Amino acid sequence: MSDCIFCKIVAGQLPAKKVFEDEDLIVFHDINPVAPVHLLAIPKKHIESLAAADGEDALVMGKLLHVGSRMAIEQGCTDGFRTLINTGRVGRQEVYHLHVHFVGGPDVLPPMLKR
């Protein structure tokens, strides 16, 4: 998609501080981090959201989680991290290209939701 910021990163048209790349995905630092470590893992294939993923995407979905978690640990999240996928308008998805956030660092993260 020509107007998708993540597709532009995949195509090399926009820079990203990458920590991993292969034929299926890229993992890079978020440009607006909310914690000391804030990585995004994206498939190279344009998939609009988690809700739009289908059976053909199952392998890359597993790979996003596996590789992203390894990269979060390598970047310093040795005591844990949060994994988040925002999906659709209600899920507060801002970029409509599937992406997984890996967020952590040396401090304890705040509760995810108010109880």
C-alpha positions in Angstrom: 0.0 0.0 0.0 1.6 3.3 -1.1 0.4 5.4 1.8 1.2 2.8 4.6 4.2 4.0 6.7 5.2 0.4 7.6 5.1 -0.7 3.9 7.4 2.3 3.2 9.8 1.0 5.9 9.6 -2.5 4.4 10.4 -1.0 0.9 13.3 0.9 2.3 11.7 4.3 1.5 11.7 5.3 5.2 14.4 4.7 7.8 13.9 2.6 10.9 16.3 1.6 13.6 16.1 -2.1 12.9 17.2 -4.8 15.3 16.2 -7.7 13.1 15.1 -8.4 9.5 14.6 -11.4 7.4 12.4 -12.4 4.4 9.2 -12.3 6.5 9.5 -9.6 9.1 11.2 -6.6 10.6 11.7 -5.6 14.2 12.6 -2.0 15.0 12.6 0.6 17.7 9.3 2.6 18.0 9.9 6.3 17.2 7.7 7.4 20.1 8.7 4.9 22.8 6.6 4.7 26.0 9.3 2.7 27.9 13.1 2.3 27.8 12.6 -0.6 25.4 9.8 -0.3 22.8 10.1 -2.4 19.7 7.6 -3.0 16.9 7.5 -6.3 15.0 5.8 -6.1 11.6 5.3 -8.6 8.8 6.7 -7.6 5.4 3.4 -8.6 3.9 0.7 -5.9 4.3 -1.9 -7.3 6.7 -4.3 -4.5 7.8 -4.8 -5.8 11.4 -4.9 -8.8 13.6 -8.6 -9.2 12.7 -7.7 -9.3 9.0 -5.1 -12.0 9.4 -6.1 -15.4 8.0 -4.9 -19.0 8.1 -2.1 -18.2 5.5 -0.7 -15.7 8.0 -0.4 -18.1 11.0 3.3 -18.9 10.5 4.3 -15.3 10.3 2.2 -14.4 13.3 4.0 -17.0 15.4 7.3 -15.8 14.0 6.5 -12.2 15.0 5.9 -13.3 18.6 8.9 -15.6 18.7 11.5 -13.2 17.1 10.0 -10.1 18.8 10.3 -11.7 22.2 13.9 -12.7 21.5 14.7 -9.1 20.4 13.1 -7.6 23.5 15.2 -9.8 25.7 18.4 -8.9 23.7 17.5 -5.2 24.1 17.4 -5.5 27.9 14.0 -6.9 28.9 15.5 -9.8 30.8 13.0 -9.6 33.6 9.9 -9.4 31.4 8.0 -7.2 29.0 4.5 -6.4 27.7 3.3 -7.6 24.3 0.4 -5.6 22.8 -1.4 -5.7 19.5 -3.9 -2.8 18.9 -6.7 -3.9 16.6 -9.1 -1.6 14.8 -10.7 1.7 15.9 -11.9 0.5 19.3 -8.5 -1.2 19.9 -6.8 2.2 19.2 -4.9 1.0 16.2 -3.2 4.0 14.6 -1.3 2.4 11.7 -3.3 -0.1 9.7 -0.5 -2.5 9.1 -0.4 -5.3 11.6 2.3 -4.7 14.3 3.2 -6.1 17.6 4.5 -3.8 20.4 7.2 -5.2 22.8 7.5 -2.8 25.7 9.7 -3.1 28.8 12.8 -2.0 30.6 14.3 -1.9 34.0 11.3 -0.4 35.8 8.0 -2.0 36.5 5.4 -1.1 33.9 2.1 0.4 35.2 -1.0 -1.8 35.3 -2.4 -2.3 31.8 -6.0 -1.6 32.6 -7.6 0.1 35.6 -9.4 -2.4 37.8 
